[in-house]
Amino acid sequence: MDKVCMMYRCQNPDCKWQGEFHPCQLTFHHLDPKKKITEVAKMESWSFPKIVAEISKCVVLCRNCHPIADKGRLSLNEGMLCNILDNLDLFYEVAPYFEGLR
């Protein structure tokens, strides 16, 4: 999941972070909280399709921007969502521990 975050980076176009991100500085933010089943970070033991479905509801944000989004102060849209279904080859490549869950 770290590689997915690194692929998308912080999706806030006004992010003030300068420099490279470390994966631990990036988080998944659910665009529509009503559709959230659980936090992506807590899904390691879940099935691959459920993880992909949950990530697809999210926008990647850095730890600075995520709280701002939680307060409704960021303009986020569906075009910023992690379109993981179009990038499944990359997802399989970077998440080998999912091999048994496909």
Buried (B, 14 or more C-beta within 10 A) or exposed (E): BEEBBBBBBBBBEEBEBEEEBEEEBBBBBBBEEEEBEEEBEEBEEBEBEEBBBBBEBBBBBBEEBBEBBEEEEBEBEEEBBBEBEEBEEEBEEBBEEBEEEE
